[in-house]
């Protein structure tokens, strides 16, 4: 029997090792690990920066990454407030 696991970098831990060990105990003879491919979506300009940052927070991204995204959005041409 063959098992194919799609994982992200956050899942490379002891739990994965235990899962692989369990599969070998159940006569899985081949295990293929593939990186999980991120799903890209079109950027929605109608979302506020707070909504975007909240989404990243809920997804479990680390605070440093979120801070960099927020800084980038606040300085992007999409969210710049143009004064008349």
C-alpha positions in Angstrom: 0.0 0.0 0.0 1.2 3.5 -0.8 0.3 6.7 1.2 0.7 10.3 -0.2 0.9 13.1 2.4 0.7 16.7 1.5 2.3 18.8 4.3 3.4 22.3 5.0 6.5 23.3 6.9 4.6 23.7 10.1 3.7 20.0 10.1 7.3 18.8 10.0 7.4 17.7 13.6 7.2 14.7 15.9 3.5 14.2 15.2 4.4 13.5 11.5 7.1 11.1 12.6 4.6 9.2 14.8 2.1 9.1 11.9 4.8 7.6 9.6 5.7 5.1 12.2 2.1 4.1 12.5 1.7 3.7 8.8 4.7 1.4 8.6 3.1 -0.7 11.4 0.0 -1.0 9.3 2.0 -2.4 6.3 2.2 0.8 4.3 5.2 0.0 2.1 5.7 3.5 0.5 5.1 7.0 1.9 5.4 10.0 -0.4 5.7 13.4 1.2 4.8 16.4 -1.0 4.9 20.0 -0.1 1.4 21.5 0.3 0.8 23.9 -2.6 -0.6 27.3 -1.4 -3.8 28.4 -3.1 -3.6 31.8 -4.5 -6.6 34.0 -4.7 -7.2 37.3 -6.4 -6.5 40.3 -4.1 -9.7 41.9 -2.9 -9.1 45.7 -2.7 -12.4 46.2 -0.8 -11.0 44.5 2.3 -9.6 46.7 5.0 -6.1 46.1 6.3 -7.6 45.0 9.6 -9.7 42.3 7.9 -6.6 41.0 6.0 -4.4 41.0 9.1 -7.2 39.2 11.0 -7.3 36.5 8.4 -3.6 35.9 8.6 -3.8 35.8 12.4 -6.6 33.2 12.3 -4.5 31.1 9.8 -1.8 30.8 12.5 0.9 32.9 10.9 3.6 34.2 13.3 3.5 37.8 14.6 6.7 38.9 12.8 5.3 37.8 9.4 1.9 39.5 10.1 3.7 42.7 11.1 5.6 42.7 7.8 2.5 42.1 5.8 0.7 45.0 7.6 3.6 47.3 7.1 3.7 46.5 3.4 -0.1 47.0 3.0 0.0 50.3 4.8 2.7 51.6 2.5 1.2 50.1 -0.7 -0.3 52.3 -3.4 -3.6 50.4 -2.9 -4.1 51.6 0.6 -2.4 55.0 0.4 -4.8 57.8 1.2 -4.5 60.5 -1.4 -5.1 64.0 -0.2 -6.8 66.4 -2.6 
